[in-house]
Amino acid sequence: MTQTREEARQRTATLKQVRDQHQDTVERTRALLKEQQTVRRQICRQLRSGPKTVPEIAEATSLPAHEILWHITAMKKYSLVQEVGQCGEYYQYAMAKEIES
């Protein structure tokens, strides 16, 4: 199916309008993603020194334990961290790459 120049211009104008209408959503999403990446970097920094529990990571990063658990769960889902043992009633987590080494 071949588009005429006019159809291509219309499509371009429509896409620009949609982007303009949703600019605030895009900016909020970018800010949230940036915040999540910052938290994940903090978690990774803590796990580089050895396996840690969620409360230990929370204390070291000054972030709430429920937020750390949320990120750990997501990182575990994508095989970035693994459970490597238990300390009391808490699982210990370590970076998956460091376990393979």
C-alpha positions as CSV (number, residue, x, y, z in Angstrom):
1,M,0.0,0.0,0.0
2,T,1.6,3.3,-1.2
3,Q,1.0,6.5,0.7
4,T,0.6,9.8,-1.2
5,R,2.5,12.8,0.0
6,E,-0.6,14.3,1.4
7,E,-1.4,11.2,3.4
8,A,2.2,11.1,4.7
9,R,1.9,14.8,5.8
10,Q,-1.4,14.1,7.5
11,R,0.0,11.1,9.3
12,T,3.1,13.2,10.5
13,A,0.8,16.0,11.7
14,T,-1.4,13.6,13.6
15,L,1.6,11.9,15.3
16,K,3.0,15.3,16.3
17,Q,-0.4,16.3,17.7
18,V,-0.6,13.1,19.7
19,R,3.0,13.6,21.1
20,D,2.1,17.2,22.1
21,Q,-1.1,16.1,23.8
22,H,0.8,13.4,25.8
23,Q,4.0,15.3,26.6
24,D,3.2,15.6,30.3
25,T,2.7,11.9,30.5
26,V,5.9,11.2,28.7
27,E,7.8,13.5,31.0
28,R,6.3,11.9,34.2
29,T,7.2,8.5,32.9
30,R,10.8,9.5,32.1
31,A,11.1,10.9,35.6
32,L,9.8,7.8,37.2
33,L,12.1,5.6,35.1
34,K,15.1,7.7,36.1
35,E,14.1,7.4,39.8
36,Q,13.7,3.6,39.4
37,Q,17.1,3.3,37.8
38,T,18.7,5.3,40.6
39,V,17.2,3.0,43.2
40,R,18.4,-0.1,41.3
41,R,21.9,1.3,41.1
42,Q,21.9,1.8,44.9
43,I,20.7,-1.8,45.4
44,C,23.4,-3.1,43.0
45,R,26.1,-1.0,44.9
46,Q,25.1,-2.7,48.1
47,L,25.0,-6.2,46.7
48,R,28.5,-5.8,45.2
49,S,30.0,-6.1,48.7
50,G,28.2,-9.4,49.2
51,P,24.8,-11.0,49.8
52,K,22.3,-8.9,51.8
53,T,18.8,-9.1,53.0
54,V,16.1,-6.6,52.2
55,P,16.2,-4.9,55.6
56,E,20.0,-4.6,55.3
57,I,19.7,-2.9,51.9
58,A,16.9,-0.7,53.1
59,E,19.0,0.5,56.1
60,A,22.1,1.1,53.9
61,T,20.2,3.1,51.3
62,S,17.8,4.8,53.7
63,L,14.9,3.7,51.5
64,P,11.7,1.9,52.8
65,A,12.0,-1.9,52.9
66,H,8.8,-2.3,50.8
67,E,10.3,-0.3,48.0
68,I,13.5,-2.3,48.1
69,L,11.5,-5.5,48.1
70,W,9.6,-4.3,45.0
71,H,12.8,-3.6,43.1
72,I,14.4,-6.9,44.3
73,T,11.4,-8.8,43.1
74,A,11.6,-7.2,39.6
75,M,15.3,-7.7,39.4
76,K,14.9,-11.4,40.4
77,K,12.2,-11.8,37.7
78,Y,14.8,-10.7,35.1
79,S,17.6,-12.8,36.6
80,L,19.6,-9.8,37.8
81,V,19.6,-11.0,41.4
82,Q,19.2,-14.4,43.0
83,E,18.4,-15.7,46.4
84,V,21.6,-17.2,47.9
85,G,20.6,-18.2,51.4
86,Q,18.8,-17.0,54.4
87,C,19.7,-14.9,57.4
88,G,17.1,-15.5,60.1
89,E,13.7,-15.2,58.5
90,Y,15.0,-13.1,55.6
91,Y,16.3,-14.3,52.2
92,Q,19.7,-13.0,51.2
93,Y,20.2,-11.7,47.7
94,A,23.3,-11.4,45.5
95,M,23.9,-10.2,42.0
96,A,23.4,-13.0,39.6
97,K,26.5,-12.3,37.5
98,E,28.7,-12.5,40.6
99,I,27.3,-15.8,41.6
100,E,28.2,-17.3,38.1
101,S,31.8,-16.1,38.4
